[in-house]
Amino acid sequence: MSEQVQDTQQEPVGDEPKDVKDSTQGDPGEALGDAGKKALVAEREARKQAERQAAEYKKQLDDAAKANMSDLERAQAEAKAAAERAAAAERDVQRYRIAAKHGISDADADLFLTGADEAAMTAQAERYAELNKTPATPRPDPSQGSKDTQQTTSPAQAFAAAFKGRI
């Protein structure tokens, strides 16, 4: 294989005509003549125009891809925001359900039930309810107060008894 490469890389020894050798060293349009020159110029112009058009199309494609990417990114951001709102709403529902179960007001639930999941909020609610227990109304103590040993009399009987002694 290396022999083949060497054979193709060798320069011609001089078998070519003199005018062909000269044409390869100078402008290739000189060896082609007027018609060849016109064809070469036309081909070069066509190539430049094709390259400009390809660059234009590439720019349009890039702009379209950029517009689509921004729509995709916008849709992804909206989806993420909606998911966050849904998670917050679920957390609020759990918070108020737990607060109602344990008898905690809405204001206290917002302030004290800050857990990230249902188990944490339930533990917080139980602890809050335990600490916030108000004692029941105390029962009356019969050992306190006046000791009424007399029989109770009606006001009419007390009035009549007051007059009996004076008349």
C-alpha positions as CSV (number, residue, x, y, z in Angstrom):
1,M,0.0,0.0,0.0
2,S,2.8,2.4,0.8
3,E,4.3,1.6,-2.7
4,Q,1.0,2.8,-4.3
5,V,1.0,6.0,-2.4
6,Q,4.6,6.6,-3.4
7,D,3.8,6.0,-7.0
8,T,1.0,8.6,-7.0
9,Q,3.0,11.2,-5.3
10,Q,5.8,11.2,-7.7
11,E,6.0,14.2,-10.1
12,P,5.8,13.6,-13.8
13,V,9.1,13.5,-15.4
14,G,8.5,15.6,-18.4
15,D,6.1,13.7,-20.6
16,E,3.5,16.5,-20.6
17,P,3.4,19.1,-23.2
18,K,4.9,22.5,-22.3
19,D,1.6,24.5,-22.6
20,V,-0.1,22.2,-20.0
21,K,2.7,22.7,-17.5
22,D,2.5,26.4,-17.9
23,S,-1.3,26.4,-17.5
24,T,-1.2,24.7,-14.1
25,Q,1.3,27.2,-12.8
26,G,-0.7,30.4,-13.8
27,D,-4.4,31.2,-14.0
28,P,-6.4,28.1,-15.0
29,G,-8.7,30.4,-17.0
30,E,-5.9,31.2,-19.5
31,A,-5.8,27.6,-20.8
32,L,-9.6,27.4,-21.1
33,G,-10.1,30.3,-23.4
34,D,-12.9,32.9,-23.4
35,A,-15.7,30.4,-23.1
36,G,-14.0,28.5,-20.3
37,K,-13.3,31.8,-18.5
38,K,-16.9,32.8,-18.7
39,A,-18.0,29.3,-17.4
40,L,-15.5,29.5,-14.6
41,V,-16.6,33.0,-13.5
42,A,-20.3,31.9,-13.7
43,E,-19.5,28.8,-11.7
44,R,-17.7,30.9,-9.0
45,E,-20.6,33.4,-8.9
46,A,-23.1,30.5,-8.6
47,R,-21.0,29.0,-5.8
48,K,-20.9,32.3,-3.9
49,Q,-24.6,32.8,-4.3
50,A,-25.2,29.2,-3.1
51,E,-23.0,29.7,-0.1
52,R,-24.9,33.0,0.8
53,Q,-28.2,31.2,0.4
54,A,-27.0,28.3,2.5
55,A,-25.9,30.7,5.2
56,E,-29.3,32.5,5.0
57,Y,-31.1,29.2,5.3
58,K,-28.9,28.1,8.2
59,K,-29.6,31.4,10.0
60,Q,-33.4,30.9,9.4
61,L,-33.1,27.4,10.8
62,D,-31.2,28.6,13.8
63,D,-33.8,31.3,14.4
64,A,-36.6,28.8,14.2
65,A,-34.8,26.4,16.5
66,K,-34.2,29.3,18.9
67,A,-37.8,30.3,18.8
68,N,-38.9,26.7,19.4
69,M,-36.4,26.3,22.2
70,S,-37.7,29.4,23.9
71,D,-41.3,28.1,23.6
72,L,-40.1,24.8,25.0
73,E,-38.3,26.5,27.9
74,R,-41.3,28.7,28.5
75,A,-43.6,25.6,28.6
76,Q,-41.2,23.8,31.0
77,A,-41.1,26.8,33.3
78,E,-44.9,27.0,33.3
79,A,-45.2,23.3,34.0
80,K,-42.7,23.6,36.9
81,A,-44.7,26.6,38.3
82,A,-48.0,24.7,38.1
83,A,-46.4,21.7,39.8
84,E,-45.2,23.9,42.6
85,R,-48.6,25.5,43.0
86,A,-50.3,22.1,43.1
87,A,-47.8,20.9,45.7
88,A,-48.4,24.0,47.9
89,A,-52.2,23.5,47.6
90,E,-51.9,19.9,48.7
91,R,-49.7,20.9,51.6
92,D,-52.3,23.5,52.6
93,V,-55.1,21.0,52.4
94,Q,-53.2,18.6,54.6
95,R,-52.4,21.4,57.1
96,Y,-56.0,22.5,57.5
97,R,-57.3,18.9,57.7
98,I,-54.8,18.2,60.5
99,A,-55.6,21.5,62.2
100,A,-59.3,20.7,62.2
101,K,-58.7,17.2,63.5
102,H,-56.7,18.6,66.5
103,G,-58.8,21.7,67.1
104,I,-56.2,24.3,66.0
105,S,-57.3,27.6,64.5
106,D,-56.4,28.6,61.0
107,A,-54.1,31.3,62.1
108,D,-52.3,29.0,64.5
109,A,-52.1,26.3,61.8
110,D,-50.4,28.7,59.4
111,L,-48.0,29.7,62.1
112,F,-47.2,26.4,63.8
113,L,-47.8,23.6,61.3
114,T,-44.8,24.1,59.0
115,G,-43.8,20.5,58.3
116,A,-43.0,19.4,54.8
117,D,-45.1,16.2,54.9
118,E,-48.2,14.9,56.6
119,A,-46.3,13.0,59.3
120,A,-44.3,16.1,60.4
121,M,-47.4,18.3,60.5
122,T,-49.3,15.7,62.5
123,A,-46.5,15.5,65.1
124,Q,-46.5,19.3,65.3
125,A,-50.3,19.5,65.7
126,E,-50.2,16.8,68.5
127,R,-47.5,18.6,70.3
128,Y,-49.2,22.0,69.9
129,A,-52.6,20.6,71.1
130,E,-50.8,19.0,74.2
131,L,-49.1,22.2,75.1
132,N,-52.1,24.4,74.5
133,K,-54.6,22.4,76.5
134,T,-56.8,24.7,78.6
135,P,-57.9,23.1,81.8
136,A,-61.6,22.3,82.1
137,T,-63.7,24.6,84.2
138,P,-63.0,23.6,87.8
139,R,-65.6,21.8,89.8
140,P,-67.1,23.6,92.8
141,D,-65.4,22.8,96.1
142,P,-68.1,22.1,98.7
143,S,-65.6,22.8,101.5
144,Q,-65.3,26.4,100.6
145,G,-67.9,29.1,101.0
146,S,-70.4,29.8,103.8
147,K,-71.9,26.9,105.7
148,D,-75.7,27.5,106.0
149,T,-76.9,25.5,109.0
150,Q,-80.2,27.2,109.4
151,Q,-83.2,26.3,107.4
152,T,-84.0,28.6,104.7
153,T,-87.1,30.7,105.2
154,S,-89.0,32.6,102.6
155,P,-89.0,36.4,102.7
156,A,-92.6,36.4,103.8
157,Q,-91.9,34.2,106.8
158,A,-88.9,36.4,107.7
159,F,-91.1,39.5,107.6
160,A,-93.9,37.9,109.7
161,A,-91.3,36.8,112.3
162,A,-90.0,40.4,112.5
163,F,-93.5,41.8,113.3
164,K,-94.4,39.1,115.8
165,G,-91.9,40.3,118.3
166,R,-92.8,44.0,118.1
167,I,-96.5,44.0,118.4
